[in-house]
Amino acid sequence: MYKVKLSQYLAPRSEAALFKGVPIELFNDVKAHFRAMGFPYRIQFRGPRKNDTRNVKNGGFMAKSARQSSCMKEFATSFAVYLRDKSPWNSRGEYVGE
């Protein structure tokens, strides 16, 4: 089915993300993994925001001040995984009830 080794992408406990810096090539496997486990998750794409027609004057690159969360999936090089709000799971994936 899928074989994903996510332990190398664990985010520090001080951050809201469960995993960060996961290569975009693993997107489908990670998505299948979380769906199979029943975790309510959300994905935030990361990477250079290039080839963006909103900033043609700068060679297609957005300004450095642009929010990191504005990266589109098609340009992403990696992604982070977060649990959805109002989840019965805590930020480390432990069930805490509803």
N, C-alpha and C positions, 0 to 999 in steps of 0.2 A: 504494500500500500504506500506508505510514506515513511521515510526515515529522516528525522530531523534531530540534530544534536544542538539544542538551543542553549545549553549550559555555558558555552563560551560567549554568548551574547547577553547574559544576565546584566541588568542595569543595577547600579549601586542601590542599596536600600534607601538612601536619602532622596532618590528620584521617584517620580510617579510611574514611570514606565516599568513594565516587567522585563522587557528585552529591548535592546537598542543596538543599532549598527548591524542589523541583520541584512545580509546581501539580498538584493531584489530578486535574484535567481531562486531564492528559497520561498518566495511569497506564496505560491500555490500550496506548497507542502505545509507551511506554517498555518495558513488559513484552514486547511483540511484538519490539521492537528487540533486546533482550538475548537473547531466545530464538532469534532468527534468527542472531545472532552466535555463539551457543553458549556464552556466558559463564555460569558458575554464579553467580547473584546472589541477593540477598535484599532485601526492601523493608521499610523501617521507616516507619510512618505518623507524621505530626506534625500538631499543631494543638491547638486548645482542646479540652479533654476535657469538653465540656458535654453536657447531656441524659443524664447518667449517673445511673441510678437509685440508685447506691450512695451518692450524696451529695445527697439530696433537700433537706435542710435549707439547703444553700447555693445554692439555685436550680438545682440540677442540675450545678453546676460542681465538679470535684474540687479538692482542696487544692493549693496551689502546690507543695507538697513531693512531690506525686505524680510518679512517674517519667515522663519524656517518652515513653518507649517504651510507655506504657499506652494511648496513643491508638488507638481502634478505627478501622478503615477508613471506616465510615459517618459518622464525625464529623471525619475528617481534612480539612485544607485544603491540605496539602502532604505530600511524602514524601522520603525519602533512599534512595539505592541503595548497597548494599555488596556486595562479592564474598563468596561463601560461604567458610567456613574450609576448609582443606586443598585449596585450589584451585591448579592449575598456573599461575595468573595472579597477578601482583602487584597491589598496591592501585591502580596507575595503568593497569591493563588490559593490561600487557605480559606475554607468555608467558614463563615462566621454567622450564618443564619440571615433571616430576612428582617 
